[in-house]
Amino acid sequence: MIRNVVKHADASNAHVTVAYGPCELTLTVTDDGSIRPTPGRTGRGLPGMRERLALYGGILQAGPAATGGFQVRASIPVDGPQPSAAARERP
């Protein structure tokens, strides 16, 4: 996610928060920038991150932050379902 802040946001600061509880691990990245277009985009971005998290029962939330900038929050269950066969076969 930090790579995406550098690549896609005109931000001067980014804050990372990791929260670990008995049922869930949450990673939140918030920046103070604005979204800038990326010509020649080759990645899958937020949809790809959502898909990868979903393989493990996780969710991704992304959008404008309440304080300005952009926020991405990834949450995944600690004792969630086992990864699918497709996920286990990936390098």
PyMOL CGO cylinders between C-alpha atoms (Angstrom):
from pymol import cmd
from pymol.cgo import CYLINDER

trace = [
    CYLINDER, 0.00, 0.00, 0.00, 2.84, 2.42, 0.74, 0.3, 1, 1, 1, 1, 1, 1,
    CYLINDER, 2.84, 2.42, 0.74, 4.14, 1.96, -2.79, 0.3, 1, 1, 1, 1, 1, 1,
    CYLINDER, 4.14, 1.96, -2.79, 0.76, 3.14, -4.05, 0.3, 1, 1, 1, 1, 1, 1,
    CYLINDER, 0.76, 3.14, -4.05, 0.97, 6.33, -1.97, 0.3, 1, 1, 1, 1, 1, 1,
    CYLINDER, 0.97, 6.33, -1.97, 4.26, 7.19, -3.66, 0.3, 1, 1, 1, 1, 1, 1,
    CYLINDER, 4.26, 7.19, -3.66, 2.98, 6.23, -7.09, 0.3, 1, 1, 1, 1, 1, 1,
    CYLINDER, 2.98, 6.23, -7.09, -0.55, 7.66, -7.08, 0.3, 1, 1, 1, 1, 1, 1,
    CYLINDER, -0.55, 7.66, -7.08, -0.78, 10.50, -4.57, 0.3, 1, 1, 1, 1, 1, 1,
    CYLINDER, -0.78, 10.50, -4.57, 0.70, 13.94, -4.48, 0.3, 1, 1, 1, 1, 1, 1,
    CYLINDER, 0.70, 13.94, -4.48, 1.25, 13.52, -0.74, 0.3, 1, 1, 1, 1, 1, 1,
    CYLINDER, 1.25, 13.52, -0.74, 3.82, 14.91, 1.65, 0.3, 1, 1, 1, 1, 1, 1,
    CYLINDER, 3.82, 14.91, 1.65, 2.95, 12.52, 4.49, 0.3, 1, 1, 1, 1, 1, 1,
    CYLINDER, 2.95, 12.52, 4.49, 1.59, 9.03, 4.90, 0.3, 1, 1, 1, 1, 1, 1,
    CYLINDER, 1.59, 9.03, 4.90, 0.64, 7.37, 8.17, 0.3, 1, 1, 1, 1, 1, 1,
    CYLINDER, 0.64, 7.37, 8.17, 0.54, 3.62, 8.68, 0.3, 1, 1, 1, 1, 1, 1,
    CYLINDER, 0.54, 3.62, 8.68, -1.38, 2.00, 11.51, 0.3, 1, 1, 1, 1, 1, 1,
    CYLINDER, -1.38, 2.00, 11.51, -1.28, -1.71, 12.30, 0.3, 1, 1, 1, 1, 1, 1,
    CYLINDER, -1.28, -1.71, 12.30, -3.88, -3.06, 14.71, 0.3, 1, 1, 1, 1, 1, 1,
    CYLINDER, -3.88, -3.06, 14.71, -3.89, -6.67, 15.85, 0.3, 1, 1, 1, 1, 1, 1,
    CYLINDER, -3.89, -6.67, 15.85, -6.78, -8.06, 17.85, 0.3, 1, 1, 1, 1, 1, 1,
    CYLINDER, -6.78, -8.06, 17.85, -7.98, -11.52, 18.80, 0.3, 1, 1, 1, 1, 1, 1,
    CYLINDER, -7.98, -11.52, 18.80, -10.06, -11.84, 15.61, 0.3, 1, 1, 1, 1, 1, 1,
    CYLINDER, -10.06, -11.84, 15.61, -8.62, -9.42, 13.07, 0.3, 1, 1, 1, 1, 1, 1,
    CYLINDER, -8.62, -9.42, 13.07, -5.48, -7.79, 11.71, 0.3, 1, 1, 1, 1, 1, 1,
    CYLINDER, -5.48, -7.79, 11.71, -6.02, -4.30, 10.26, 0.3, 1, 1, 1, 1, 1, 1,
    CYLINDER, -6.02, -4.30, 10.26, -3.56, -2.21, 8.27, 0.3, 1, 1, 1, 1, 1, 1,
    CYLINDER, -3.56, -2.21, 8.27, -4.53, 1.40, 7.57, 0.3, 1, 1, 1, 1, 1, 1,
    CYLINDER, -4.53, 1.40, 7.57, -2.60, 3.78, 5.33, 0.3, 1, 1, 1, 1, 1, 1,
    CYLINDER, -2.60, 3.78, 5.33, -3.66, 7.43, 5.23, 0.3, 1, 1, 1, 1, 1, 1,
    CYLINDER, -3.66, 7.43, 5.23, -1.98, 10.15, 3.18, 0.3, 1, 1, 1, 1, 1, 1,
    CYLINDER, -1.98, 10.15, 3.18, -2.49, 13.90, 2.94, 0.3, 1, 1, 1, 1, 1, 1,
    CYLINDER, -2.49, 13.90, 2.94, -2.30, 14.13, -0.82, 0.3, 1, 1, 1, 1, 1, 1,
    CYLINDER, -2.30, 14.13, -0.82, -4.60, 14.31, -3.76, 0.3, 1, 1, 1, 1, 1, 1,
    CYLINDER, -4.60, 14.31, -3.76, -5.14, 11.59, -6.32, 0.3, 1, 1, 1, 1, 1, 1,
    CYLINDER, -5.14, 11.59, -6.32, -3.12, 12.04, -9.48, 0.3, 1, 1, 1, 1, 1, 1,
    CYLINDER, -3.12, 12.04, -9.48, -3.72, 10.11, -12.66, 0.3, 1, 1, 1, 1, 1, 1,
    CYLINDER, -3.72, 10.11, -12.66, -1.14, 7.51, -13.61, 0.3, 1, 1, 1, 1, 1, 1,
    CYLINDER, -1.14, 7.51, -13.61, -0.75, 7.26, -17.39, 0.3, 1, 1, 1, 1, 1, 1,
    CYLINDER, -0.75, 7.26, -17.39, 0.09, 3.83, -18.75, 0.3, 1, 1, 1, 1, 1, 1,
    CYLINDER, 0.09, 3.83, -18.75, -1.31, 2.15, -15.64, 0.3, 1, 1, 1, 1, 1, 1,
    CYLINDER, -1.31, 2.15, -15.64, -0.44, -1.55, -15.68, 0.3, 1, 1, 1, 1, 1, 1,
    CYLINDER, -0.44, -1.55, -15.68, -1.49, -2.83, -12.26, 0.3, 1, 1, 1, 1, 1, 1,
    CYLINDER, -1.49, -2.83, -12.26, -4.82, -3.99, -10.90, 0.3, 1, 1, 1, 1, 1, 1,
    CYLINDER, -4.82, -3.99, -10.90, -4.78, -1.49, -8.06, 0.3, 1, 1, 1, 1, 1, 1,
    CYLINDER, -4.78, -1.49, -8.06, -7.59, -1.46, -5.53, 0.3, 1, 1, 1, 1, 1, 1,
    CYLINDER, -7.59, -1.46, -5.53, -9.66, -4.16, -7.27, 0.3, 1, 1, 1, 1, 1, 1,
    CYLINDER, -9.66, -4.16, -7.27, -6.66, -6.50, -7.19, 0.3, 1, 1, 1, 1, 1, 1,
    CYLINDER, -6.66, -6.50, -7.19, -6.03, -5.79, -3.50, 0.3, 1, 1, 1, 1, 1, 1,
    CYLINDER, -6.03, -5.79, -3.50, -9.73, -6.46, -2.76, 0.3, 1, 1, 1, 1, 1, 1,
    CYLINDER, -9.73, -6.46, -2.76, -9.56, -9.78, -4.61, 0.3, 1, 1, 1, 1, 1, 1,
    CYLINDER, -9.56, -9.78, -4.61, -6.42, -10.92, -2.80, 0.3, 1, 1, 1, 1, 1, 1,
    CYLINDER, -6.42, -10.92, -2.80, -7.86, -10.03, 0.62, 0.3, 1, 1, 1, 1, 1, 1,
    CYLINDER, -7.86, -10.03, 0.62, -11.14, -11.77, -0.20, 0.3, 1, 1, 1, 1, 1, 1,
    CYLINDER, -11.14, -11.77, -0.20, -9.26, -15.03, -0.77, 0.3, 1, 1, 1, 1, 1, 1,
    CYLINDER, -9.26, -15.03, -0.77, -8.54, -15.03, 2.96, 0.3, 1, 1, 1, 1, 1, 1,
    CYLINDER, -8.54, -15.03, 2.96, -11.88, -13.64, 4.14, 0.3, 1, 1, 1, 1, 1, 1,
    CYLINDER, -11.88, -13.64, 4.14, -10.60, -10.06, 4.35, 0.3, 1, 1, 1, 1, 1, 1,
    CYLINDER, -10.60, -10.06, 4.35, -11.99, -6.77, 3.16, 0.3, 1, 1, 1, 1, 1, 1,
    CYLINDER, -11.99, -6.77, 3.16, -10.54, -3.58, 1.71, 0.3, 1, 1, 1, 1, 1, 1,
    CYLINDER, -10.54, -3.58, 1.71, -12.00, -0.13, 2.22, 0.3, 1, 1, 1, 1, 1, 1,
    CYLINDER, -12.00, -0.13, 2.22, -10.65, 2.82, 0.26, 0.3, 1, 1, 1, 1, 1, 1,
    CYLINDER, -10.65, 2.82, 0.26, -11.68, 6.39, -0.31, 0.3, 1, 1, 1, 1, 1, 1,
    CYLINDER, -11.68, 6.39, -0.31, -11.21, 9.98, 0.73, 0.3, 1, 1, 1, 1, 1, 1,
    CYLINDER, -11.21, 9.98, 0.73, -10.00, 10.38, 4.31, 0.3, 1, 1, 1, 1, 1, 1,
    CYLINDER, -10.00, 10.38, 4.31, -12.09, 12.42, 6.74, 0.3, 1, 1, 1, 1, 1, 1,
    CYLINDER, -12.09, 12.42, 6.74, -9.13, 14.78, 7.24, 0.3, 1, 1, 1, 1, 1, 1,
    CYLINDER, -9.13, 14.78, 7.24, -8.37, 15.13, 3.52, 0.3, 1, 1, 1, 1, 1, 1,
    CYLINDER, -8.37, 15.13, 3.52, -6.14, 12.92, 1.45, 0.3, 1, 1, 1, 1, 1, 1,
    CYLINDER, -6.14, 12.92, 1.45, -6.90, 9.24, 0.88, 0.3, 1, 1, 1, 1, 1, 1,
    CYLINDER, -6.90, 9.24, 0.88, -7.21, 6.23, 3.15, 0.3, 1, 1, 1, 1, 1, 1,
    CYLINDER, -7.21, 6.23, 3.15, -6.91, 2.51, 2.48, 0.3, 1, 1, 1, 1, 1, 1,
    CYLINDER, -6.91, 2.51, 2.48, -7.82, 0.01, 5.19, 0.3, 1, 1, 1, 1, 1, 1,
    CYLINDER, -7.82, 0.01, 5.19, -7.20, -3.72, 4.84, 0.3, 1, 1, 1, 1, 1, 1,
    CYLINDER, -7.20, -3.72, 4.84, -8.71, -6.08, 7.42, 0.3, 1, 1, 1, 1, 1, 1,
    CYLINDER, -8.71, -6.08, 7.42, -8.19, -9.80, 7.53, 0.3, 1, 1, 1, 1, 1, 1,
    CYLINDER, -8.19, -9.80, 7.53, -9.46, -12.35, 10.05, 0.3, 1, 1, 1, 1, 1, 1,
    CYLINDER, -9.46, -12.35, 10.05, -6.76, -13.87, 12.22, 0.3, 1, 1, 1, 1, 1, 1,
    CYLINDER, -6.76, -13.87, 12.22, -8.51, -17.23, 12.44, 0.3, 1, 1, 1, 1, 1, 1,
    CYLINDER, -8.51, -17.23, 12.44, -10.24, -16.81, 9.08, 0.3, 1, 1, 1, 1, 1, 1,
    CYLINDER, -10.24, -16.81, 9.08, -10.86, -19.40, 6.42, 0.3, 1, 1, 1, 1, 1, 1,
    CYLINDER, -10.86, -19.40, 6.42, -8.01, -21.28, 4.84, 0.3, 1, 1, 1, 1, 1, 1,
    CYLINDER, -8.01, -21.28, 4.84, -6.76, -19.83, 1.55, 0.3, 1, 1, 1, 1, 1, 1,
    CYLINDER, -6.76, -19.83, 1.55, -8.30, -21.22, -1.61, 0.3, 1, 1, 1, 1, 1, 1,
    CYLINDER, -8.30, -21.22, -1.61, -6.35, -23.74, -3.69, 0.3, 1, 1, 1, 1, 1, 1,
    CYLINDER, -6.35, -23.74, -3.69, -5.64, -21.01, -6.27, 0.3, 1, 1, 1, 1, 1, 1,
    CYLINDER, -5.64, -21.01, -6.27, -4.08, -18.78, -3.62, 0.3, 1, 1, 1, 1, 1, 1,
    CYLINDER, -4.08, -18.78, -3.62, -1.88, -21.59, -2.29, 0.3, 1, 1, 1, 1, 1, 1,
    CYLINDER, -1.88, -21.59, -2.29, -0.54, -22.27, -5.79, 0.3, 1, 1, 1, 1, 1, 1,
    CYLINDER, -0.54, -22.27, -5.79, 0.66, -18.69, -6.33, 0.3, 1, 1, 1, 1, 1, 1,
    CYLINDER, 0.66, -18.69, -6.33, 4.36, -17.98, -5.80, 0.3, 1, 1, 1, 1, 1, 1,
]
cmd.load_cgo(trace, "trace")
